[in-house]
Amino acid sequence: MTHRDIDVEERHIERKSDSSLVASTFIKYAAYIIIFFGALYFLVRYVFPKF
């Protein structure tokens, strides 16, 4: 009869639902989207009519 020592590693996963972190992430991506659509509007309004 063989006896094996099995080390069980416990992992505790903490879910961080910090509202300030969520808000700052939302603001960051909202800024990316606004900049993207602003650049797209600039291209359509001023660059493409010249062609």
PDB file of N, CA, C, O and CB in Angstrom:
ATOM      1  N   MET A   1       0.855  -1.181   0.000  1.00  0.00           N
ATOM      2  CA  MET A   1       0.000   0.000   0.000  1.00  0.00           C
ATOM      3  C   MET A   1       0.894   1.234   0.000  1.00  0.00           C
ATOM      4  O   MET A   1       1.721   1.417   0.893  1.00  0.00           O
ATOM      5  CB  MET A   1      -0.969   0.004   1.230  1.00  0.00           C
ATOM      6  N   THR A   2       0.718   2.068  -1.004  1.00  0.00           N
ATOM      7  CA  THR A   2       1.550   3.258  -1.086  1.00  0.00           C
ATOM      8  C   THR A   2       0.804   4.448  -0.532  1.00  0.00           C
ATOM      9  O   THR A   2      -0.398   4.610  -0.740  1.00  0.00           O
ATOM     10  CB  THR A   2       1.984   3.522  -2.525  1.00  0.00           C
ATOM     11  N   HIS A   3       1.537   5.269   0.171  1.00  0.00           N
ATOM     12  CA  HIS A   3       0.958   6.487   0.752  1.00  0.00           C
ATOM     13  C   HIS A   3       1.651   7.683   0.109  1.00  0.00           C
ATOM     14  O   HIS A   3       2.871   7.821   0.187  1.00  0.00           O
ATOM     15  CB  HIS A   3       1.115   6.513   2.325  1.00  0.00           C
ATOM     16  N   ARG A   4       0.860   8.547  -0.527  1.00  0.00           N
ATOM     17  CA  ARG A   4       1.429   9.717  -1.179  1.00  0.00           C
ATOM     18  C   ARG A   4       0.964  10.972  -0.448  1.00  0.00           C
ATOM     19  O   ARG A   4      -0.202  11.097  -0.074  1.00  0.00           O
ATOM     20  CB  ARG A   4       1.030   9.770  -2.677  1.00  0.00           C
ATOM     21  N   ASP A   5       1.889  11.885  -0.257  1.00  0.00           N
ATOM     22  CA  ASP A   5       1.532  13.174   0.319  1.00  0.00           C
ATOM     23  C   ASP A   5       1.093  14.101  -0.812  1.00  0.00           C
ATOM     24  O   ASP A   5       1.853  14.374  -1.741  1.00  0.00           O
ATOM     25  CB  ASP A   5       2.728  13.789   1.122  1.00  0.00           C
ATOM     26  N   ILE A   6      -0.106  14.560  -0.717  1.00  0.00           N
ATOM     27  CA  ILE A   6      -0.635  15.466  -1.735  1.00  0.00           C
ATOM     28  C   ILE A   6      -0.791  16.841  -1.101  1.00  0.00           C
ATOM     29  O   ILE A   6      -1.549  17.029  -0.149  1.00  0.00           O
ATOM     30  CB  ILE A   6      -2.001  14.950  -2.314  1.00  0.00           C
ATOM     31  N   ASP A   7      -0.052  17.795  -1.657  1.00  0.00           N
ATOM     32  CA  ASP A   7      -0.166  19.167  -1.163  1.00  0.00           C
ATOM     33  C   ASP A   7      -1.293  19.870  -1.917  1.00  0.00           C
ATOM     34  O   ASP A   7      -1.270  19.997  -3.141  1.00  0.00           O
ATOM     35  CB  ASP A   7       1.182  19.940  -1.329  1.00  0.00           C
ATOM     36  N   VAL A   8      -2.246  20.307  -1.166  1.00  0.00           N
ATOM     37  CA  VAL A   8      -3.369  21.020  -1.768  1.00  0.00           C
ATOM     38  C   VAL A   8      -3.114  22.498  -1.601  1.00  0.00           C
ATOM     39  O   VAL A   8      -2.981  23.004  -0.487  1.00  0.00           O
ATOM     40  CB  VAL A   8      -4.732  20.606  -1.128  1.00  0.00           C
ATOM     41  N   GLU A   9      -3.049  23.184  -2.732  1.00  0.00           N
ATOM     42  CA  GLU A   9      -2.804  24.618  -2.698  1.00  0.00           C
ATOM     43  C   GLU A   9      -4.147  25.330  -2.758  1.00  0.00           C
ATOM     44  O   GLU A   9      -4.942  25.130  -3.676  1.00  0.00           O
ATOM     45  CB  GLU A   9      -1.874  25.066  -3.870  1.00  0.00           C
ATOM     46  N   GLU A  10      -4.372  26.161  -1.760  1.00  0.00           N
ATOM     47  CA  GLU A  10      -5.631  26.904  -1.722  1.00  0.00           C
ATOM     48  C   GLU A  10      -5.443  28.246  -2.399  1.00  0.00           C
ATOM     49  O   GLU A  10      -4.464  28.953  -2.162  1.00  0.00           O
ATOM     50  CB  GLU A  10      -6.125  27.092  -0.269  1.00  0.00           C
ATOM     51  N   ARG A  11      -6.388  28.576  -3.235  1.00  0.00           N
ATOM     52  CA  ARG A  11      -6.339  29.861  -3.910  1.00  0.00           C
ATOM     53  C   ARG A  11      -7.605  30.637  -3.575  1.00  0.00           C
ATOM     54  O   ARG A  11      -8.723  30.156  -3.759  1.00  0.00           O
ATOM     55  CB  ARG A  11      -6.182  29.684  -5.444  1.00  0.00           C
ATOM     56  N   HIS A  12      -7.397  31.823  -3.089  1.00  0.00           N
ATOM     57  CA  HIS A  12      -8.523  32.684  -2.770  1.00  0.00           C
ATOM     58  C   HIS A  12      -8.561  33.802  -3.815  1.00  0.00           C
ATOM     59  O   HIS A  12      -7.650  34.627  -3.894  1.00  0.00           O
ATOM     60  CB  HIS A  12      -8.409  33.260  -1.310  1.00  0.00           C
ATOM     61  N   ILE A  13      -9.615  33.812  -4.600  1.00  0.00           N
ATOM     62  CA  ILE A  13      -9.763  34.823  -5.643  1.00  0.00           C
ATOM     63  C   ILE A  13     -10.696  35.910  -5.120  1.00  0.00           C
ATOM     64  O   ILE A  13     -11.853  35.663  -4.779  1.00  0.00           O
ATOM     65  CB  ILE A  13     -10.311  34.198  -6.974  1.00  0.00           C
ATOM     66  N   GLU A  14     -10.158  37.100  -5.071  1.00  0.00           N
ATOM     67  CA  GLU A  14     -10.969  38.215  -4.598  1.00  0.00           C
ATOM     68  C   GLU A  14     -11.535  38.959  -5.794  1.00  0.00           C
ATOM     69  O   GLU A  14     -10.793  39.429  -6.656  1.00  0.00           O
ATOM     70  CB  GLU A  14     -10.142  39.168  -3.700  1.00  0.00           C
ATOM     71  N   ARG A  15     -12.836  39.059  -5.836  1.00  0.00           N
ATOM     72  CA  ARG A  15     -13.478  39.822  -6.893  1.00  0.00           C
ATOM     73  C   ARG A  15     -13.528  41.282  -6.464  1.00  0.00           C
ATOM     74  O   ARG A  15     -14.204  41.640  -5.500  1.00  0.00           O
ATOM     75  CB  ARG A  15     -14.904  39.276  -7.201  1.00  0.00           C
ATOM     76  N   LYS A  16     -12.803  42.110  -7.195  1.00  0.00           N
ATOM     77  CA  LYS A  16     -12.781  43.522  -6.843  1.00  0.00           C
ATOM     78  C   LYS A  16     -13.820  44.259  -7.683  1.00  0.00           C
ATOM     79  O   LYS A  16     -13.642  44.463  -8.884  1.00  0.00           O
ATOM     80  CB  LYS A  16     -11.365  44.128  -7.052  1.00  0.00           C
ATOM     81  N   SER A  17     -14.885  44.645  -7.037  1.00  0.00           N
ATOM     82  CA  SER A  17     -15.928  45.402  -7.722  1.00  0.00           C
ATOM     83  C   SER A  17     -15.925  46.821  -7.160  1.00  0.00           C
ATOM     84  O   SER A  17     -16.940  47.323  -6.675  1.00  0.00           O
ATOM     85  CB  SER A  17     -17.335  44.725  -7.553  1.00  0.00           C
ATOM     86  N   ASP A  18     -14.771  47.439  -7.239  1.00  0.00           N
ATOM     87  CA  ASP A  18     -14.632  48.793  -6.725  1.00  0.00           C
ATOM     88  C   ASP A  18     -15.304  49.747  -7.701  1.00  0.00           C
ATOM     89  O   ASP A  18     -14.974  49.765  -8.887  1.00  0.00           O
ATOM     90  CB  ASP A  18     -13.132  49.169  -6.513  1.00  0.00           C
ATOM     91  N   SER A  19     -16.236  50.530  -7.207  1.00  0.00           N
ATOM     92  CA  SER A  19     -17.018  51.382  -8.098  1.00  0.00           C
ATOM     93  C   SER A  19     -16.164  52.485  -8.718  1.00  0.00           C
ATOM     94  O   SER A  19     -16.428  52.906  -9.844  1.00  0.00           O
ATOM     95  CB  SER A  19     -18.188  51.995  -7.344  1.00  0.00           C
ATOM     96  N   SER A  20     -15.156  52.955  -8.007  1.00  0.00           N
ATOM     97  CA  SER A  20     -14.307  53.997  -8.586  1.00  0.00           C
ATOM     98  C   SER A  20     -13.457  53.433  -9.719  1.00  0.00           C
ATOM     99  O   SER A  20     -13.184  54.131 -10.695  1.00  0.00           O
ATOM    100  CB  SER A  20     -13.405  54.620  -7.507  1.00  0.00           C
ATOM    101  N   LEU A  21     -13.038  52.179  -9.598  1.00  0.00           N
ATOM    102  CA  LEU A  21     -12.276  51.540 -10.668  1.00  0.00           C
ATOM    103  C   LEU A  21     -13.152  51.337 -11.904  1.00  0.00           C
ATOM    104  O   LEU A  21     -12.707  51.551 -13.032  1.00  0.00           O
ATOM    105  CB  LEU A  21     -11.704  50.191 -10.192  1.00  0.00           C
ATOM    106  N   VAL A  22     -14.393  50.926 -11.684  1.00  0.00           N
ATOM    107  CA  VAL A  22     -15.326  50.745 -12.795  1.00  0.00           C
ATOM    108  C   VAL A  22     -15.604  52.080 -13.466  1.00  0.00           C
ATOM    109  O   VAL A  22     -15.654  52.156 -14.693  1.00  0.00           O
ATOM    110  CB  VAL A  22     -16.641  50.105 -12.308  1.00  0.00           C
ATOM    111  N   ALA A  23     -15.783  53.126 -12.683  1.00  0.00           N
ATOM    112  CA  ALA A  23     -16.075  54.453 -13.239  1.00  0.00           C
ATOM    113  C   ALA A  23     -14.890  54.984 -14.036  1.00  0.00           C
ATOM    114  O   ALA A  23     -15.080  55.551 -15.112  1.00  0.00           O
ATOM    115  CB  ALA A  23     -16.436  55.439 -12.118  1.00  0.00           C
ATOM    116  N   SER A  24     -13.683  54.812 -13.535  1.00  0.00           N
ATOM    117  CA  SER A  24     -12.520  55.320 -14.258  1.00  0.00           C
ATOM    118  C   SER A  24     -12.299  54.537 -15.549  1.00  0.00           C
ATOM    119  O   SER A  24     -11.879  55.112 -16.553  1.00  0.00           O
ATOM    120  CB  SER A  24     -11.268  55.251 -13.375  1.00  0.00           C
ATOM    121  N   THR A  25     -12.574  53.237 -15.536  1.00  0.00           N
ATOM    122  CA  THR A  25     -12.463  52.446 -16.759  1.00  0.00           C
ATOM    123  C   THR A  25     -13.513  52.877 -17.776  1.00  0.00           C
ATOM    124  O   THR A  25     -13.223  52.977 -18.968  1.00  0.00           O
ATOM    125  CB  THR A  25     -12.607  50.950 -16.448  1.00  0.00           C
ATOM    126  N   PHE A  26     -14.723  53.131 -17.309  1.00  0.00           N
ATOM    127  CA  PHE A  26     -15.781  53.586 -18.213  1.00  0.00           C
ATOM    128  C   PHE A  26     -15.436  54.936 -18.822  1.00  0.00           C
ATOM    129  O   PHE A  26     -15.643  55.150 -20.016  1.00  0.00           O
ATOM    130  CB  PHE A  26     -17.118  53.673 -17.472  1.00  0.00           C
ATOM    131  N   ILE A  27     -14.913  55.842 -18.015  1.00  0.00           N
ATOM    132  CA  ILE A  27     -14.545  57.170 -18.518  1.00  0.00           C
ATOM    133  C   ILE A  27     -13.424  57.054 -19.546  1.00  0.00           C
ATOM    134  O   ILE A  27     -13.421  57.760 -20.555  1.00  0.00           O
ATOM    135  CB  ILE A  27     -14.113  58.096 -17.356  1.00  0.00           C
ATOM    136  N   LYS A  28     -12.468  56.155 -19.284  1.00  0.00           N
ATOM    137  CA  LYS A  28     -11.351  55.975 -20.220  1.00  0.00           C
ATOM    138  C   LYS A  28     -11.847  55.491 -21.573  1.00  0.00           C
ATOM    139  O   LYS A  28     -11.469  56.044 -22.605  1.00  0.00           O
ATOM    140  CB  LYS A  28     -10.326  54.983 -19.653  1.00  0.00           C
ATOM    141  N   TYR A  29     -12.695  54.455 -21.578  1.00  0.00           N
ATOM    142  CA  TYR A  29     -13.184  53.934 -22.850  1.00  0.00           C
ATOM    143  C   TYR A  29     -14.153  54.892 -23.523  1.00  0.00           C
ATOM    144  O   TYR A  29     -14.202  54.953 -24.751  1.00  0.00           O
ATOM    145  CB  TYR A  29     -13.851  52.594 -22.643  1.00  0.00           C
ATOM    146  N   ALA A  30     -14.922  55.640 -22.746  1.00  0.00           N
ATOM    147  CA  ALA A  30     -15.801  56.654 -23.338  1.00  0.00           C
ATOM    148  C   ALA A  30     -14.968  57.727 -24.028  1.00  0.00           C
ATOM    149  O   ALA A  30     -15.350  58.213 -25.092  1.00  0.00           O
ATOM    150  CB  ALA A  30     -16.712  57.291 -22.259  1.00  0.00           C
ATOM    151  N   ALA A  31     -13.846  58.101 -23.443  1.00  0.00           N
ATOM    152  CA  ALA A  31     -12.962  59.079 -24.075  1.00  0.00           C
ATOM    153  C   ALA A  31     -12.373  58.521 -25.367  1.00  0.00           C
ATOM    154  O   ALA A  31     -12.264  59.243 -26.358  1.00  0.00           O
ATOM    155  CB  ALA A  31     -11.838  59.488 -23.113  1.00  0.00           C
ATOM    156  N   TYR A  32     -11.992  57.240 -25.365  1.00  0.00           N
ATOM    157  CA  TYR A  32     -11.492  56.622 -26.595  1.00  0.00           C
ATOM    158  C   TYR A  32     -12.547  56.671 -27.695  1.00  0.00           C
ATOM    159  O   TYR A  32     -12.238  56.994 -28.842  1.00  0.00           O
ATOM    160  CB  TYR A  32     -11.069  55.169 -26.333  1.00  0.00           C
ATOM    161  N   ILE A  33     -13.782  56.354 -27.348  1.00  0.00           N
ATOM    162  CA  ILE A  33     -14.858  56.337 -28.341  1.00  0.00           C
ATOM    163  C   ILE A  33     -15.128  57.742 -28.870  1.00  0.00           C
ATOM    164  O   ILE A  33     -15.334  57.922 -30.070  1.00  0.00           O
ATOM    165  CB  ILE A  33     -16.140  55.743 -27.735  1.00  0.00           C
ATOM    166  N   ILE A  34     -15.129  58.748 -27.979  1.00  0.00           N
ATOM    167  CA  ILE A  34     -15.359  60.128 -28.413  1.00  0.00           C
ATOM    168  C   ILE A  34     -14.241  60.593 -29.338  1.00  0.00           C
ATOM    169  O   ILE A  34     -14.505  61.239 -30.352  1.00  0.00           O
ATOM    170  CB  ILE A  34     -15.467  61.067 -27.198  1.00  0.00           C
ATOM    171  N   ILE A  35     -13.004  60.271 -28.999  1.00  0.00           N
ATOM    172  CA  ILE A  35     -11.879  60.662 -29.857  1.00  0.00           C
ATOM    173  C   ILE A  35     -11.973  59.960 -31.213  1.00  0.00           C
ATOM    174  O   ILE A  35     -11.707  60.571 -32.248  1.00  0.00           O
ATOM    175  CB  ILE A  35     -10.530  60.327 -29.173  1.00  0.00           C
ATOM    176  N   PHE A  36     -12.348  58.684 -31.209  1.00  0.00           N
ATOM    177  CA  PHE A  36     -12.465  57.936 -32.459  1.00  0.00           C
ATOM    178  C   PHE A  36     -13.527  58.553 -33.362  1.00  0.00           C
ATOM    179  O   PHE A  36     -13.285  58.780 -34.548  1.00  0.00           O
ATOM    180  CB  PHE A  36     -12.801  56.464 -32.176  1.00  0.00           C
ATOM    181  N   PHE A  37     -14.713  58.824 -32.794  1.00  0.00           N
ATOM    182  CA  PHE A  37     -15.767  59.399 -33.618  1.00  0.00           C
ATOM    183  C   PHE A  37     -15.468  60.835 -34.012  1.00  0.00           C
ATOM    184  O   PHE A  37     -15.910  61.293 -35.065  1.00  0.00           O
ATOM    185  CB  PHE A  37     -17.086  59.334 -32.891  1.00  0.00           C
ATOM    186  N   GLY A  38     -14.726  61.547 -33.182  1.00  0.00           N
ATOM    187  CA  GLY A  38     -14.311  62.891 -33.562  1.00  0.00           C
ATOM    188  C   GLY A  38     -13.366  62.873 -34.748  1.00  0.00           C
ATOM    189  O   GLY A  38     -13.492  63.693 -35.657  1.00  0.00           O
ATOM    190  N   ALA A  39     -12.425  61.947 -34.747  1.00  0.00           N
ATOM    191  CA  ALA A  39     -11.507  61.828 -35.880  1.00  0.00           C
ATOM    192  C   ALA A  39     -12.254  61.373 -37.128  1.00  0.00           C
ATOM    193  O   ALA A  39     -11.967  61.843 -38.229  1.00  0.00           O
ATOM    194  CB  ALA A  39     -10.368  60.845 -35.554  1.00  0.00           C
ATOM    195  N   LEU A  40     -13.210  60.462 -36.963  1.00  0.00           N
ATOM    196  CA  LEU A  40     -14.007  60.008 -38.100  1.00  0.00           C
ATOM    197  C   LEU A  40     -14.841  61.149 -38.668  1.00  0.00           C
ATOM    198  O   LEU A  40     -14.941  61.295 -39.886  1.00  0.00           O
ATOM    199  CB  LEU A  40     -14.914  58.843 -37.688  1.00  0.00           C
ATOM    200  N   TYR A  41     -15.438  61.955 -37.802  1.00  0.00           N
ATOM    201  CA  TYR A  41     -16.218  63.114 -38.249  1.00  0.00           C
ATOM    202  C   TYR A  41     -15.326  64.099 -38.999  1.00  0.00           C
ATOM    203  O   TYR A  41     -15.727  64.640 -40.029  1.00  0.00           O
ATOM    204  CB  TYR A  41     -16.894  63.814 -37.049  1.00  0.00           C
ATOM    205  N   PHE A  42     -14.117  64.333 -38.484  1.00  0.00           N
ATOM    206  CA  PHE A  42     -13.186  65.239 -39.154  1.00  0.00           C
ATOM    207  C   PHE A  42     -12.852  64.737 -40.552  1.00  0.00           C
ATOM    208  O   PHE A  42     -12.829  65.513 -41.508  1.00  0.00           O
ATOM    209  CB  PHE A  42     -11.904  65.397 -38.330  1.00  0.00           C
ATOM    210  N   LEU A  43     -12.591  63.430 -40.669  1.00  0.00           N
ATOM    211  CA  LEU A  43     -12.268  62.869 -41.980  1.00  0.00           C
ATOM    212  C   LEU A  43     -13.429  63.025 -42.956  1.00  0.00           C
ATOM    213  O   LEU A  43     -13.231  63.429 -44.102  1.00  0.00           O
ATOM    214  CB  LEU A  43     -11.896  61.396 -41.847  1.00  0.00           C
ATOM    215  N   VAL A  44     -14.633  62.707 -42.506  1.00  0.00           N
ATOM    216  CA  VAL A  44     -15.796  62.771 -43.394  1.00  0.00           C
ATOM    217  C   VAL A  44     -16.126  64.215 -43.757  1.00  0.00           C
ATOM    218  O   VAL A  44     -16.512  64.492 -44.893  1.00  0.00           O
ATOM    219  CB  VAL A  44     -17.013  62.103 -42.736  1.00  0.00           C
ATOM    220  N   ARG A  45     -15.978  65.132 -42.811  1.00  0.00           N
ATOM    221  CA  ARG A  45     -16.405  66.506 -43.034  1.00  0.00           C
ATOM    222  C   ARG A  45     -15.389  67.307 -43.846  1.00  0.00           C
ATOM    223  O   ARG A  45     -15.772  68.098 -44.708  1.00  0.00           O
ATOM    224  CB  ARG A  45     -16.651  67.188 -41.709  1.00  0.00           C
ATOM    225  N   TYR A  46     -14.086  67.106 -43.577  1.00  0.00           N
ATOM    226  CA  TYR A  46     -13.083  67.986 -44.171  1.00  0.00           C
ATOM    227  C   TYR A  46     -12.149  67.312 -45.166  1.00  0.00           C
ATOM    228  O   TYR A  46     -11.675  67.976 -46.088  1.00  0.00           O
ATOM    229  CB  TYR A  46     -12.274  68.591 -43.097  1.00  0.00           C
ATOM    230  N   VAL A  47     -11.866  66.029 -45.021  1.00  0.00           N
ATOM    231  CA  VAL A  47     -10.864  65.382 -45.875  1.00  0.00           C
ATOM    232  C   VAL A  47     -11.519  64.749 -47.100  1.00  0.00           C
ATOM    233  O   VAL A  47     -11.064  64.968 -48.222  1.00  0.00           O
ATOM    234  CB  VAL A  47     -10.088  64.316 -45.082  1.00  0.00           C
ATOM    235  N   PHE A  48     -12.590  63.960 -46.898  1.00  0.00           N
ATOM    236  CA  PHE A  48     -13.189  63.254 -48.020  1.00  0.00           C
ATOM    237  C   PHE A  48     -13.846  64.165 -49.058  1.00  0.00           C
ATOM    238  O   PHE A  48     -13.794  63.817 -50.238  1.00  0.00           O
ATOM    239  CB  PHE A  48     -14.197  62.294 -47.508  1.00  0.00           C
ATOM    240  N   PRO A  49     -14.453  65.290 -48.722  1.00  0.00           N
ATOM    241  CA  PRO A  49     -15.022  66.143 -49.784  1.00  0.00           C
ATOM    242  C   PRO A  49     -13.980  66.691 -50.761  1.00  0.00           C
ATOM    243  O   PRO A  49     -14.337  67.089 -51.870  1.00  0.00           O
ATOM    244  CB  PRO A  49     -15.762  67.300 -49.159  1.00  0.00           C
ATOM    245  N   LYS A  50     -12.712  66.720 -50.381  1.00  0.00           N
ATOM    246  CA  LYS A  50     -11.682  67.257 -51.267  1.00  0.00           C
ATOM    247  C   LYS A  50     -11.336  66.281 -52.400  1.00  0.00           C
ATOM    248  O   LYS A  50     -10.697  66.673 -53.376  1.00  0.00           O
ATOM    249  CB  LYS A  50     -10.426  67.588 -50.464  1.00  0.00           C
ATOM    250  N   PHE A  51     -11.750  65.023 -52.280  1.00  0.00           N
ATOM    251  CA  PHE A  51     -11.445  64.053 -53.331  1.00  0.00           C
ATOM    252  C   PHE A  51     -12.462  64.142 -54.455  1.00  0.00           C
ATOM    253  O   PHE A  51     -12.368  63.399 -55.433  1.00  0.00           O
ATOM    254  CB  PHE A  51     -11.412  62.632 -52.762  1.00  0.00           C
TER     255      PHE A  51
END
